[in-house]
């Protein structure tokens, strides 16, 4: 009799835990679907979205605009922004502006194509960990 009561209590605990996990799974599923939808939108938009770390190394690149440069998504990952742009001075203010706490906008020409960039810092708990454009 005592064993049956213990089994019943354990069964109730399992059902209660499953009930708590169910909303979390729904939230995760919703987030996964939203992320997939956003990735599809970014891949098809006629622009380039890229991120760099604090060493000014590309950590991601995506968007249909990459085709203008003959690039595939994430092809520049691991390459420095300085090398990609062919800038004379990696410490130049326009390059370093990517890692300031303020958003900056500028126009540039890459491979014969004009680009307008709006760059903002990437933050992790208030600390700059890179930049996104």
C-alpha positions, 0 to 999 in steps of 0.5 A: 500500500505504501509503495502504491502511494509512493508510485502515485506521488512520483507519477504526479511529480513526473506529470507536473514536471512535464507540464512545466516543460511543455510551455518551454518547448513551445517557446523554443519551437516558436523561437526556432521558427522565428529565427529560421524566418529571419535568416530567410529574410536576411539571406534574400534582402538586397543588402549585406549584414556582417559582424566583426569581433573586437579584433576586427575579424569577420564573425559572420556575413550574409545577405543577397548583396554578397553576390555583387562582390562574388561572395557566399554567406560567411565566406569572409569569416576569419578575415580581418576587416582591414584586409577585406577593405584594403585599407592603408592603415588598420588603425585609421579612424574610419576602421576603428569607428566600428568599435566605438560605443556610438553608431556610425554611418558612412559610404564606401566603394568595394569592388566597384560597388557603392555601399552605405553602411550603418554600423553599431556596436555589439554589446554583451552585458554593456561591454562592446564585443564587436560591431554589426552592420 
